[in-house]
Amino acid sequence: MKKIKNFFVFINEDLKSDIIEKIQPERKVIKEFLIEKIIKTIKTEDVKDFIYFVDEYLRDSEKNKIEGLFEKSDIMAFWEQFINDIDEILSEVKFFKESPSDMGCYSSYDYIKKLTERAIKEVLMAIKTDLETI
């Protein structure tokens, strides 16, 4: 069983390296974090499966969860870790022009969850673009 686990870790590291090699350097740390989480979620060595998952997540993030990024504590930890990147990303797409109540957010957590999910989608769109242009 340990050999299988080690092989799976090797495959995941190989896919991660292949993808990271192709992404643009802007916001590399947050991109690498999300790439690693998605690879753990999809459990495959195929970049096509990675892109398919990203497409599905972008289509419906409620239905397609990223392992380690759907519990309340996970979202808060991600937001805290990448708050500066998230603020920059969301400023660029003018996310902050809309009021929280217009987005259906009536608590701080709802707002943080909404803005974090939007930032994740923006980063995934950038990763997808990076992979498609190579």
C-alpha positions in Angstrom: 0.0 0.0 0.0 2.9 2.4 0.8 4.4 1.9 -2.7 1.1 2.8 -4.3 0.8 6.0 -2.1 4.4 6.9 -3.0 3.7 6.4 -6.7 0.6 8.6 -6.4 2.6 11.3 -4.7 5.2 11.0 -7.5 2.5 11.3 -10.2 1.0 14.3 -8.5 4.3 16.1 -8.1 5.0 15.4 -11.8 1.7 16.9 -12.9 2.2 19.8 -10.5 5.6 20.5 -12.0 4.3 20.3 -15.5 1.6 22.8 -14.8 3.7 25.2 -12.8 6.3 25.2 -15.6 3.7 26.6 -17.9 2.1 29.3 -15.8 3.0 32.9 -15.8 4.9 34.3 -12.8 2.3 36.8 -11.7 0.8 35.6 -8.4 2.7 32.4 -8.7 2.3 31.5 -5.0 -1.5 31.6 -5.0 -1.5 29.7 -8.4 0.7 27.0 -7.0 -1.5 26.6 -3.9 -4.6 26.2 -6.0 -2.9 23.8 -8.5 -1.8 21.6 -5.6 -5.3 21.6 -4.1 -6.9 20.7 -7.5 -4.5 17.9 -8.1 -5.4 16.5 -4.7 -9.1 16.8 -5.6 -9.0 15.2 -9.0 -6.4 12.4 -8.2 -5.1 12.0 -11.8 -2.0 12.6 -13.7 -3.6 14.1 -16.8 -3.5 17.8 -17.5 -6.7 17.4 -19.5 -8.5 16.3 -16.4 -7.0 19.3 -14.6 -8.3 21.7 -17.2 -11.7 19.9 -17.3 -12.0 20.3 -13.5 -11.1 24.0 -13.7 -13.8 24.5 -16.4 -16.4 22.7 -14.3 -15.4 24.7 -11.2 -15.7 27.9 -13.2 -19.1 26.8 -14.4 -20.4 25.8 -11.0 -18.2 26.2 -7.9 -21.0 25.0 -5.6 -21.2 21.7 -7.4 -17.5 21.2 -8.0 -15.6 21.7 -4.7 -11.9 21.9 -4.3 -10.6 19.6 -1.6 -9.4 21.7 1.3 -11.3 24.8 0.2 -14.9 24.3 1.1 -15.1 24.2 4.9 -15.6 27.6 6.6 -12.2 27.3 8.3 -10.5 26.5 5.0 -12.0 29.5 3.3 -11.0 31.8 6.2 -7.5 30.4 6.2 -7.1 30.8 2.5 -8.4 34.4 2.7 -6.0 35.2 5.5 -3.1 33.7 3.7 -3.7 35.4 0.4 -5.5 38.6 1.5 -3.2 40.9 -0.3 -3.4 39.0 -3.6 -7.2 38.6 -3.2 -7.6 42.4 -2.7 -5.4 43.1 -5.8 -7.3 40.6 -7.9 -10.7 41.9 -6.9 -9.7 45.5 -7.4 -8.6 44.7 -10.9 -12.1 43.3 -11.7 -13.9 46.1 -9.9 -15.5 43.6 -7.5 -15.6 46.1 -4.6 -18.0 48.5 -6.5 -20.9 46.2 -5.7 -22.3 46.4 -2.2 -22.4 43.2 -0.1 -26.2 43.4 0.2 -26.5 43.5 -3.6 -24.5 40.3 -3.7 -26.8 38.7 -1.1 -24.3 38.8 1.6 -25.7 39.7 5.0 -22.8 38.6 7.3 -19.0 39.2 7.2 -18.5 35.5 6.6 -20.9 35.5 3.6 -18.9 38.4 2.1 -15.5 36.9 2.7 -16.7 33.6 1.2 -18.1 35.4 -1.8 -15.0 37.5 -2.4 -12.7 34.5 -1.8 -14.6 32.3 -4.3 -14.5 35.1 -6.9 -10.7 35.5 -6.4 -10.3 31.8 -6.8 -12.2 31.9 -10.0 -10.1 34.7 -11.3 -6.9 32.9 -10.5 -8.2 29.7 -12.1 -9.1 31.6 -15.3 -5.6 32.9 -15.4 -4.1 29.4 -14.9 -6.4 28.1 -17.7 -5.3 30.9 -20.0 -1.7 30.2 -19.2 -2.1 26.5 -20.0 -4.0 27.2 -23.3 -1.5 29.7 -24.7 1.5 27.3 -24.5 
